[in-house]
Amino acid sequence: MPDIMNSLYNIRLLDSLARKETPVHRMHPLVKVLVTLIFLIFVVSFDRYEVIRLMPFFLYPVIIFMLSDIPAIPFLKRIMLAMPFVIGIGILNPLFDKHILLINGVAISRGWVSFFSILIKSVLTIAAGILLIATTGMDKLAAALRMLKIPKILVLQLLLTYRYISILMEEVARTIRAYLLRAPMQKGIHRSAWGSLAGQLLIRTYDRGQRVYHAMCLRGFSGEYNTGDNARLNIKDYVYLLCWALFFVVAKIYNIPLIIESILAGVIR
């Protein structure tokens, strides 16, 4: 039961974080979506053996994290949650790609270089996605996607699936609580009750989903999800978009770590 309640709390934490009032939260949702998309495109566009050139892109999630006042521990936990899958995908690279590369005079297997490249790209993309949701919220994110002319059926499916997860978790918590109250001396759920509980859970969540849908229809829902927020972009939004896009382009064209190393070497001499 505590695990389910913690999961439900973690799902709703991003929604509560999205209601903060910080400079990043006050940016237009469309601008934040565009910046995130540009960031993701540039990050994944690097070759699998380019690791050092990815380092400047950490500046984006670090700055957004600091300006948005997001707690560090929940943020890092969500990133680490995906790391086992990422490691499982890239850990075989060193076994299949054993060619040697020389990096600053150090010999290293290309497989390890590609593995670290996958790891860094995954951290950057996951962090950008979490920051987008935590500073925008699903409602405003859906509105921004509709402004980008994403089909409304896809946006609505994304939004309702996100909402349905919390409904499912609530029904799971209620079902398990009711079962444990009827079997106080039993640890966990006996396997003989797994089938019936799963069936009841499906029926209850479907029934609650229907009630939610009817409530939406009574409030005027006709297939288009309206948030009521039709704010226009202002100068700050355009400057925010332009500055980040310019930085991503510069970081893609120029090897910033190498330039900094050359400058420092010249100063030391």
N, C-alpha and C positions, 0 to 999 in steps of 0.2 A: 504493500500500500504506500509506504513512504516514497518508493521509487516512482510510482505512478504520479503521485502528487508533485514530486520534484520535476518530473517530465512536463507536467501541465504548467507548472510555474515557469519552467524554462521556455516553453512555447510562448507564454504571455509576456515574458520579460521583454522581448523585442518590441512588442506593442507599447509597453509602458515607457521604454526608452525613446520611442519615436515621438512621444508627447513632450519631450524636453524643449526648452527654449534656449538654443545656442545659435551662433552664426551659421553653422552648417544646417541645423534643422530648419532655419528660416529661409534657406535657399529654395528656389522653385523645384518641385519634384522632377519636372522634365529635364532640367539642367543636370541634376544629380544622376538621373538615368543615363543621359548622354555622356557625361564624364566617365561614368562607370563602364559603359559600353566601349568607349574609346580606349580606356585603360586596359580592358580585357583584350581587345583586338591587338594592341601593341605588345602586351605581355606574351601572348601566345604566338606572335609573329616571329619571335626570336628563334634562331636555330637551336637544336637540342644540345649543342656543344658550347653555346654562349651562356656562361654563368656570371662572369664578372659584370657584363654589360646590363644584367638584370638588377644589379644592386641599387642604382638610382631610383628605380620604381618603388622601392620600399618607402620613399619619401611621401608618396601619396597616402597610403593607409596610416602611416605614423602621424602625419599632420591632421588628417580627418579624425583620427582617434583622439588626439589631444584637444582639438577644437570642439568636438561633440560631447565631451565629458561622459564617455561610456566607461563603465567599470571594467577593469583589466581582466579579472579572473573569469567572469562569464564569457568574455570575448575570446580569451585564449582557450578556454575549454571547448568552445565550438569549433575552433580551428583544429585543435588536437583530436577532436572526435573523428575527423576525416582522414587523419594521418595514417592509420593502419591500412586503409584502402589504397592510399597513394603509395605507401611503401610496398604493399603487395603488388602493385602494378609495375613499379620501377626497379624492384630489388633484383630481378633477373637480368637486368641490363649488363652488369659487370661480368656475368657468366657468358653472355653471347657476344659482347663487343669488347675484345681484349687488346685492341690496338692501343698504342701508347701515344700520348700527347705530351708535349713539353710546354709547361705553363710557368713562365719566369724561371726557366732552368730546372724545374721540377718535373720529373716524369710521372705521369698518372694515366691510368687506364681510361679510355674514352667511355667505357661503360659506366664508370663511377661519375664522370663528368655529366653524362646524360641523366643519370639517376638524380644527381643534385639539381640539375636543371628542372626536372619534373617536380622535384620537391619544392623548389623555390617558386616555380610558376603556380603550383597548387596553393601554396600559402598565400601568395599575392591575390589570386583570383577568389579564393574563399574569403579572405579578409575583406576584399572589396565588396563582395556580395552581402556579407554580414553587416558591414557598415552602411550599405545602401538601405537595407531593411530597417536597421536600428535608428537611422536618422530620417527616414521617410515614412515608414509605416505602409502596410499593405494597401490601405484604402487610397492613399495618395499615389502609391506606386502603380496601382491599377489605373488611376486617372491619367498618369503620365504615359502609360502604355497605350491608352486609347488616343491620346494626343499624337502619338507616333503612328496612328492608323493601324494598330494591331487589331485583328478581328475581335469583335466583342465577345464572341463565344469562347475564344481562347483565354481572354482576360478574365471573363466570368468564371471559367473553369478553374483557373489558377487561384482566384480569390476564394471561391467556395470550397475548394480542396483544402486551402490553408485554414479556413474557418472550420471545416468538418473535422480536421485533426483534433482540435481542442474539444469539439463535441464528443468525438469518439473517446478521448481520454477521460472526459467527465463521466461518460456512461460506464467505462471500464472501472473507474474508481468506485462508482456507486454499486456496481454489480459485485465487485470483490468485497466491498464493505458489508453488503448484505449477506454474502456467503460466509464471511468470517464471523459475523454475529450469530449465525445459525450453527457454526461449528467452532466454538471458542477454543477448544483444546487441540484443534488440528493445525498443523503447520503447513501453510500453503493450501492449494486446491488439489483435491484428490483427482487422479486421472479419470476416474469414472464420471466426473462431472464436467470434464473439459468440453465435450460435444454439446451438452445442453446449455452450458454457459455461453459458448460461442454463438449458438443459435439465438439465444435471448439477447445477446449483445448486438447482433446484427439487426434483429427486429426493432430493438429499442432505439438504436442509432438511426435507422431508417425512418422510424416514426417521428423522432425528434427533428430530423432533417426536413420531413414533410411539414411539420409545424412551423419551422423557421421559414420555409418557402412560402407557405400561406400567409404568414405575417408580413413577409416582404411584398407579396401581391396586394395585401390590404393597404400597404403604405405607398402604392403606386408603382411597384416594380413592373416593368414591361420588357425586360431583356437587356436594358442598358443600365449599368451600375453608375449612378450619379452620386458623387461625394459632396456636391454643393460648393466645392472650392474651385472657382474659375479665375484665380489670380493670374495677372499677366506678368510676363517677364520684365524685369527692370534692369537698369544699368549694372547693378551688382551681379546679377545672374549672368549677364553676357560676359562681364569681366572674369568671373569665376570660371566659366566655360573656356574662354579664350586662353587664360593663363595656364590652366591644366593641359589643354590640348597642345599649346606651344611647348610646354615642358616635356610632354610625351614625345613630340616630334623631335625635339633636340636630343633627348635621351636615346631615341632610336637611331638618329643619324650619326651622332658623335659618341665616341667611347669615353664617357665622362670620367670613369675611374682612372683610365689611362692618362687622360689630360691632367687630372689632379695629381697623379703620381709624377708626371713629368714636371709640373710646376713646383711641387715640393722638392724634387731632386735638384732642380735649378736653384731654388732658394737655399737649400742646404750647402750646395757647392759654393 
